[in-house]
Amino acid sequence: MAPGVAERRTHTYIRHGTTSLFAALDIVTGAVIGKCYKRHRATDFLDFLRQIDRAVPKERDIHLVMDNYPSRKLWDRSVRG
């Protein structure tokens, strides 16, 4: 791996116990809806969104604020110089 070049994974890459956590906070009640997944796929995220939809009453609006950690990390670095 060279400086400034993103490391790539092969098709045989294994996460070695890493899990992905998706979590949602109901700011009215303070309740947290969360689920861990062994993989980090779009289908897992869609499953989590459906879980939120089932848990929240239909008459209430849902607002999503999503944090894309890698881009935030890069932004933090650029701000610090």
Number of C-alpha atoms within 10 A of each C-alpha: 7 6 6 6 7 8 8 8 8 6 6 6 8 10 9 7 7 12 13 14 14 15 13 17 12 11 8 6 7 9 10 11 14 13 16 14 14 13 15 14 10 9 10 17 16 11 12 21 16 11 14 17 12 10 10 12 10 9 6 7 8 12 6 8 7 7 8 8 9 9 10 11 10 10 12 11 10 9 7 6 6
